[in-house]
């Protein structure tokens, strides 16, 4: 199905459920920040792993 030029671009799907921050206390907000930092660290480690695999594959299949 073709997209009309007048159609807005598709929105990105939200990956995380965003809590209503007004209902959280200061300590709960700090805990939420810690959870987000842990998730960022996990994702960055996976990116590094995938880049490492890509580099190894590129080196293996390097054109002469």
N, C-alpha and C positions, 0 to 999 in steps of 0.2 A: 504494500500500500504506500503510495507516494505521499510525501509530506508537502502541504501547501506552504508557500513562503510566508504567509501571514500567521502560521501557527507558531506559538512560542516554543523555544527549545525544550526538550524533555528535562524535567527536574531530576537531580541526582537523588538516589534512594538514601535515606538516613540509615546509617549503620548502627547507631547507638540510640537507645531510648533516652530521651532527655527529660530528667525529672523537673518538676516545678520547683525552682530554687527558692521561691518565697516561703515554702512550707518547711524548709530545712534550717536547722540551727547552725551556728558557727562550727561546732565540732563535726556535725554531719557534712557540712560543706568541705571541711578539711579532709575528712575521710573520702569523700567523693573525688577530690583532687588527687589524693593518693591512688585511688583506683584507676583514674584516668592516666596518671603517670606510669603505673604498672602496665597498662594496656599499650601505651605509647612505646615503652621499652620492649615489650613483647613483639610489637609490629616492626620496630626498627631492627630487632634481631632477625626476624624473618626476611626483611628486605636485604640485610647484609648476607644472609645465607643464600638467597636467590641470586644476588649479584655475584657471589663467589662461584656458584654453579655456572652462571652465564659466562664469567671470565674463563673458567676452565673449559667450557664447551667451545668458546671462541678460539682459545689457544689450540685446542685439539683439531678443530676444523679450519684452522687458518689457511688461507690461500697462499700458495708459494709466490 
